[in-house]
């Protein structure tokens, strides 16, 4: 049977390391305004998947004598991504709330422009923009970031 505290500690360590790498990628995205750069998004996905796979393999080899079931690997990968998403979302929240809200402004303007291009009625656009403002707040992005990255 697996030692649960060791599993949590190991997942926390790998999640924190992955979170720090993803935090650096987020800061590069914000600083250089690479909001629409699809290559940066794909690179972040690759780093996330690679970090999770490395964490699972390390846990399998060091803690489980080279064998891990699919269910255990999946659960362990979710733990790593949960911890990584908490680190990344917390840093993104701090950055967007206190340092630079350029991404938030850019996202709101892009959403409004997209609705304008689709000839959305004014009343619907105002209602949709109200929802967008709530979701594209530092707290909203933090919460959504934890959920999306974990999944």
C-alpha positions, -999 to 999 in steps of 0.1 A, spaced: 0 0 0 12 35 -8 24 59 19 0 88 14 21 115 32 51 107 10 28 108 -21 15 142 -12 50 156 -3 64 143 -36 35 157 -56 38 190 -38 75 192 -46 70 184 -83 39 206 -85 59 235 -70 87 230 -95 63 228 -124 44 258 -110 76 279 -109 85 270 -145 49 279 -156 51 311 -136 82 321 -155 65 313 -188 35 334 -177 57 363 -168 74 361 -202 40 362 -218 29 392 -199 62 411 -202 66 406 -239 28 408 -245 26 374 -263 -11 371 -255 -20 358 -290 12 338 -296 -1 303 -302 34 289 -301 38 301 -265 5 284 -255 17 252 -271 51 255 -254 33 259 -221 12 228 -227 43 208 -236 61 220 -204 30 211 -183 27 176 -198 65 170 -196 65 181 -160 36 159 -150 52 129 -169 86 135 -153 69 137 -118 50 105 -123 80 86 -136 102 99 -107 75 89 -82 71 55 -98 109 48 -99 118 62 -64 88 54 -43 70 24 -60 99 3 -72 92 8 -109 55 0 -110 25 23 -110 -11 15 -120 -29 37 -145 -53 50 -118 -25 59 -94 -5 76 -122 -36 96 -132 -44 106 -96 -8 115 -90 -6 136 -122 -38 155 -111 -21 162 -77 10 176 -95 -11 198 -117 -32 210 -88 -2 222 -69 13 237 -100 -19 255 -108 -21 269 -73 14 284 -75 9 298 -110 -25 312 -103 -14 329 -71 16 346 -89 -7 356 -118 -32 370 -94 -5 391 -77 10 403 -110 -24 412 -125 -37 428 -94 -7 449 -82 18 451 -110 3 453 -145 -32 448 -157 -24 450 -194 -35 415 -201 -69 422 -185 -74 454 -206 -63 436 -237 -87 407 -232 -116 429 -225 -109 450 -256 -105 419 -277 -139 405 -264 -157 438 -271 -142 440 -306 -152 404 -314 -188 411 -304 -188 443 -324 -175 425 -354 -203 399 -350 -229 427 -349 -241 417 -314 -269 440 -302 -259 468 -278 -279 454 -248 -265 419 -253 -230 434 -256 -233 453 -223 -246 422 -205 -218 400 -219 -191 426 -211 -204 427 -175 -198 390 -173 -164 393 -190 -153 419 -165 -161 396 -136 -144 366 -152 -114 387 -164 -106 401 -129 -74 389 -112 -95 368 -88 -115 353 -117 -84 345 -137 -69 329 -106 -99 306 -99 -103 297 -136 -65 291 -138 -66 265 -109 -96 247 -124 -84 246 -160 -47 238 -152 -58 210 -129 -81 195 -154 
